[in-house]
Structures are given as structure tokens and as C-alpha cells.
Amino acid sequence: MSLEGKKCPAFSGDATGGTVLSNKDFEGKNFVIFFYPKDNTPGCTLEGQDFRDNHKKFLKLDTEILGVSRDSIKSHENFVSKQDFSFQLLSDPDEIMCKAFDVMREKSMYGKKYIGVDRSTFLVNSKGIVTKEWRSVKVKGHVLEVLEAAKDL
């Protein structure tokens, strides 16, 4: 299911810094919401570091960044602290946001099939419309691609 050109799904969740964030907090603002499988794993750490290292460039384009995974707030706080992330992470243990954005997929590891988060990123404009989506993301170079797309908002 593609979300491009459609209204961003409503979302709300506990976020780092002791806050609760929802799509309502971003009304009239551009934002990137990226879904990733797990805190403190190599690919997810690299992706988070790339967003961190480019966060100021996104802010110059009036675009905020949010990360979402099924990990607990405690795990997120540790991840943010360890990696010095300058953006917030939302916890989605019940997969409500993951399902709203249709990022749960059957995956396979060591021959075992399981349902997990498909690394995905969504660029949302100030009117709340998903202008671009990336699914089954390969981390290398991805954040710069998102940054380029944000220049068109």
C-alpha cells in the first residue's frame, strides 16, 4: 500500500525526553518519519547516525526528523544517549504506528520466517501529505536522498 500523495496516517506514541508525540504536533510543519527494526543494531545505528549528522540541514529546510521502532522508551533513551541523537524516537511496542504506515513484513533470518519492521521512511509536507516514501531501505546513501527530496517541499 503506497501512502504517496495521501494524508499521513494519524499517529501518537511515547517519545524520548518524557514526551508523547503525535501527528498533531507537526501540523503546519514538514517532517520525516522513519521506521527501523531495532535499537543498537549495525544498520539501525548507521541510519540514525546519518540522520543525526544531517539533522541541521533538515532543520534549515524546516523539516523535523522522527524515528520509530518497537523498542521500549528505556531502550530508545539509551540509544539516543549513546549515539547523541538530536531528534526524538517514538516507541511502538504494539505496532499501531507500524501497521498504520504498513511497514510490517514477513522477513527471513537463518531460514526462519518472522514478521518484522521493513526499514521505511516517509517525507510529510506541512499540509500533512506524504510526498515521498521509501520502503525496504538500504541504509547507505539513503539519508542524503531524503534530504534532496526535502528540498522540494
N, C-alpha and C positions, 0 to 999 in steps of 0.2 A: 504494500500500500504506500503510494507516494504522498507526501504531505506538501510537496512544492506547489505554491500558488494557493494553498489553503490556510485557513486560520490556524494558528498554533494551538495544539491541544492545551486545555486547561491543566495546570499542574500546581502542586503545593507539596512542600516537604520540609523536614527539619534540615537545617543547613549549618555549616561550620560557623563558629563565632556565636553560638547560642541563639541563632535566629531561625525563623520559619520564612521561607521564600515561596512566592507563587508568581504565576504569570502576571497577576495584577500589579506586582511591584515593578514591572517592566513596561507598563502601559506608556506609550509615547517614547519608548527607548528601543534602540536596536540591541540585540543580544545574540550570542552564540550559546547553544546548549549542547554539550557533548556527553554522550553515554559511553562508558568504558567498563570492561569486565571486573577489574579488581584492583584495589589499592596496593601499592608497593610491589607490583609485578613489573618486569622489564619494559614491556610495550606501553603499559599504562603510565609508568613513571616517565618515560621518554615523551609521551604525548603531553602529559601535564607540564613537564619542563618546557616544552616548545610553546605551549600557551602562556606559561609564566614569562618566558623570555620575550614574548611578543605582546604581552598584555598592554604595555604603554602605547604601542602602535594601534592596538584595537581601541583603546580609550580615546586616542586622538581622532578616531573615526566615530566617536560616540557609540561604541559598541562594547557592551559588558560581556563577560565570559562566565559560564556556569558549567560545572562538571557534575555528572550524576552516575552513581553506581549503587549496587545493592548493599554495599558495606555499611556498617554502623557509623554513627556520628563519632564515636570514640576512635574508630579506625581512620575516619576522614581527618579528624583533628590531628592525629599522629602523622598522617600523610602530608597534610598542609604544613605542619611544623617542620617536618624532616626535609621537605622539598622547597620550603619558603614560598609557597604559592600565594599570589596576591589576589586570587579570586576565590569564590566560595564553592564548596562541594555540597551537594544535596544527597541525603540518604534515602534510598527507595527499597527498603527491605521487603516490602510486599509487592514489588514490581508494578505498582499502579502507574507511575510515570513511564516506566519501560514499556508497558503494554499500550499506554495512550499514544506513544510515539512509534509503536510497532517495531521494537528493537530486540525482542526475544526470538531467538532462532535455535534450531537444532544444530548442535556442534558435535564434533568428534575429537576425542583425545585418547591416544593409545588404544584405538579400536573401540572405545566406549562412547556411546551416544548420550548426550545430555542436552538440556535446554539452558542456554546462557545468553548473555548480552552480546549482541552484534555491535562492535565498535561503530558508532554512528554520530554524525554531527549535523546540527540544524542551524541555519542562519535565519534569524527572525527580524523583520524590519519594525519600525516604530508604529506601524499600524497593526502589528500582531500577526502578520502574514509570513509564513515560511517561504523565503525567497530562494533558498537553495538547501539541498540535503545531500549528505554523503553517507553511504552505507557500506558496510564491510570495509572500513577504512584501513589502509596501510599507513602506518604512522609517519614514515619518512616523507618529509615534504608536505604533509597534509596541512599543518597549521598555516604555512605560507599561502597555500591555495585558498584557505578560508579567509585569510587576511586580504588577499586580492579580491575575493568576492565581496567582502565587507566595504571595499572602496566604492562599490556601485550602489550602496544603499542611499 
